[in-house]
């Protein structure tokens, strides 16, 4: 058994072909050990070269609705009004933490799929943070009166 790192597509194809040959190996045999090592190497190679991105939460919800034969109306107890369900499913409004909890329990969707990924801040956002605090927002007249009364 000569095992080496998988660096090319040709090496990947050869490793997959060898895995197919070894699939019936008896547990604890030399073939079984080779199979286990090759599967690990192929898994690492595929994770690096063929990454699978996580779906956005709306796609996950729609998939689960389809799988369970649910309509938008069925989501109202979990998300809110018909308008709120529409806003969520069209991407106009993000999910809130209570919605995520209810969807997790009601539709049995893993929380990490409902939370989604947080994108890294853009270059402009990072520059804005380096420039210092954001100036105070102008307050209405009543807020200014209350402030001066203190």
FENGIJO-V875406 format. One record per backbone hydrogen bond with DSSP energy under -1.0 kcal/mol. CO is the residue of the C=O (numbers start at 1). NH is the residue of the N-H. Records with the same first field share a line. If there is no record, write none. Layout:
CO = NH / NH
This chain:
8 = 12
9 = 13
10 = 14
11 = 15
12 = 16
13 = 17
14 = 18
15 = 19
16 = 20
17 = 21
18 = 22
22 = 25
26 = 29
29 = 33
30 = 34
31 = 35
32 = 36
33 = 37
34 = 38
35 = 39
36 = 40
37 = 41
38 = 42
39 = 43
40 = 44
41 = 45
42 = 46
43 = 47
44 = 48
45 = 49
46 = 50
56 = 60
57 = 61
58 = 62
59 = 63
60 = 64
61 = 65
62 = 66
63 = 67
64 = 68
65 = 70
72 = 75
75 = 78 / 79
76 = 80
81 = 85
82 = 86
83 = 87
84 = 88
85 = 89
86 = 90
87 = 92 / 93
88 = 91
96 = 100
97 = 101
98 = 102
99 = 103
100 = 104
101 = 105
102 = 106
103 = 107
110 = 113 / 114
111 = 115
112 = 116
122 = 126
123 = 127
124 = 128
125 = 129
126 = 130
127 = 131
140 = 144
141 = 145
142 = 146
143 = 147
144 = 148
145 = 149
